[in-house]
Amino acid sequence: MYTISKDYHFSASHILPQLPSDHPCSRMHGHNYVVTVELQSETLNAYGFVRDYRELDDLKRFIDDKLDHHHLNDILGDDNVTAEQIAKYIFDWCKARWSEVSAVRVSETPKSMAEYRPSK
């Protein structure tokens, strides 16, 4: 199995109002997110790639236009937007375009990361 990945960055706010009021994430706050999209294939294309990284440029445009410097609760239409939900949201967008997408990871900080990877 061949695996490639590419990172994307964006900044956005969100709120987790279902948490106790003394939890810092229950208030509006923001992160400098890092999104990693992973693609896998048993075979390589005619150029020796799983997929040319340049073909993923649409994801950069989507992140810049739809997520960067936005309030994610409004974008995802949910009162309680977690990194796990963001990963699934981006995974679904990617999977509709590229069949090789196998997982999406979303980091809120250098030490915390959520991943969406569908079960096989």
C-alpha positions as CSV (number, residue, x, y, z in Angstrom):
1,M,0.0,0.0,0.0
2,Y,1.3,3.4,-1.0
3,T,0.5,6.4,1.3
4,I,0.9,10.1,0.7
5,S,-0.2,13.1,2.8
6,K,-0.3,16.8,2.6
7,D,-0.7,19.5,5.3
8,Y,-2.9,22.6,5.1
9,H,-3.2,25.4,7.6
10,F,-6.0,27.7,8.6
11,S,-7.1,29.9,11.6
12,A,-10.7,29.9,12.8
13,S,-12.9,30.2,15.9
14,H,-15.3,27.8,17.5
15,I,-17.1,27.2,20.8
16,L,-18.0,24.1,22.7
17,P,-21.0,25.4,24.7
18,Q,-22.0,21.9,25.9
19,L,-18.9,21.8,28.1
20,P,-19.2,23.0,31.8
21,S,-19.1,26.8,32.0
22,D,-15.7,26.7,33.8
23,H,-14.1,24.8,30.9
24,P,-12.1,27.3,28.8
25,C,-13.4,25.7,25.6
26,S,-16.9,26.6,26.5
27,R,-16.1,30.1,25.5
28,M,-15.5,31.3,22.0
29,H,-11.8,30.8,21.1
30,G,-9.7,30.0,18.1
31,H,-6.9,27.8,16.9
32,N,-4.3,27.7,14.2
33,Y,-5.4,24.4,12.7
34,V,-3.3,22.0,10.7
35,V,-5.2,19.6,8.5
36,T,-3.5,16.6,7.1
37,V,-5.1,14.7,4.2
38,E,-3.9,11.1,3.6
39,L,-4.4,9.2,0.4
40,Q,-3.6,5.5,-0.2
41,S,-3.5,3.2,-3.2
42,E,-2.3,-0.3,-3.9
43,T,-1.0,0.9,-7.3
44,L,0.7,4.0,-8.7
45,N,-0.5,6.0,-11.7
46,A,1.4,6.4,-15.0
47,Y,3.6,9.0,-13.4
48,G,4.5,6.9,-10.4
49,F,2.2,8.8,-8.0
50,V,-0.7,7.8,-5.7
51,R,-2.0,11.2,-6.9
52,D,-0.1,14.3,-8.0
53,Y,0.0,16.8,-5.1
54,R,-1.0,19.6,-7.5
55,E,-4.3,17.8,-8.0
56,L,-5.1,18.6,-4.3
57,D,-4.9,22.4,-4.8
58,D,-8.8,22.5,-4.7
59,L,-8.5,21.5,-1.0
60,K,-6.4,24.5,-0.3
61,R,-8.9,26.8,-2.1
62,F,-11.8,25.2,-0.1
63,I,-10.0,25.7,3.2
64,D,-9.1,29.3,2.4
65,D,-12.6,30.2,1.1
66,K,-14.8,28.2,3.5
67,L,-12.9,27.7,6.8
68,D,-10.0,30.2,7.2
69,H,-10.9,33.1,9.5
70,H,-14.5,31.9,9.9
71,H,-16.5,30.8,12.9
72,L,-16.7,27.0,12.5
73,N,-20.0,26.6,14.4
74,D,-21.6,28.6,11.6
75,I,-19.9,26.7,8.8
76,L,-20.6,23.2,10.1
77,G,-24.1,24.2,11.3
78,D,-23.5,22.7,14.8
79,D,-23.5,24.3,18.2
80,N,-20.7,22.0,19.4
81,V,-17.9,21.8,16.8
82,T,-15.0,19.5,17.8
83,A,-11.8,18.6,16.0
84,E,-13.3,15.2,15.3
85,Q,-16.3,16.8,13.5
86,I,-14.0,19.1,11.5
87,A,-11.9,16.1,10.4
88,K,-15.1,14.2,9.2
89,Y,-16.4,17.3,7.4
90,I,-13.1,17.8,5.5
91,F,-12.9,14.0,4.9
92,D,-16.3,13.9,3.3
93,W,-15.5,16.9,1.0
94,C,-12.2,15.2,-0.1
95,K,-13.6,11.8,-0.5
96,A,-16.3,13.2,-2.9
97,R,-13.4,14.3,-5.1
98,W,-10.6,11.8,-4.7
99,S,-11.3,8.1,-4.2
100,E,-7.8,7.5,-2.6
101,V,-8.5,9.6,0.5
102,S,-8.1,7.4,3.5
103,A,-8.0,9.7,6.5
104,V,-8.0,13.4,7.6
105,R,-6.3,14.6,10.7
106,V,-7.0,18.0,12.4
107,S,-4.6,19.4,14.9
108,E,-5.7,22.3,17.1
109,T,-2.4,22.6,18.9
110,P,1.0,21.0,18.3
111,K,0.1,18.4,21.0
112,S,-3.5,17.5,20.1
113,M,-4.9,15.9,17.0
114,A,-8.2,14.2,15.9
115,E,-8.5,11.9,13.0
116,Y,-11.3,10.6,10.9
117,R,-10.6,7.3,9.2
118,P,-13.6,5.2,8.1
119,S,-13.7,1.6,9.2
120,K,-13.2,-0.9,6.5
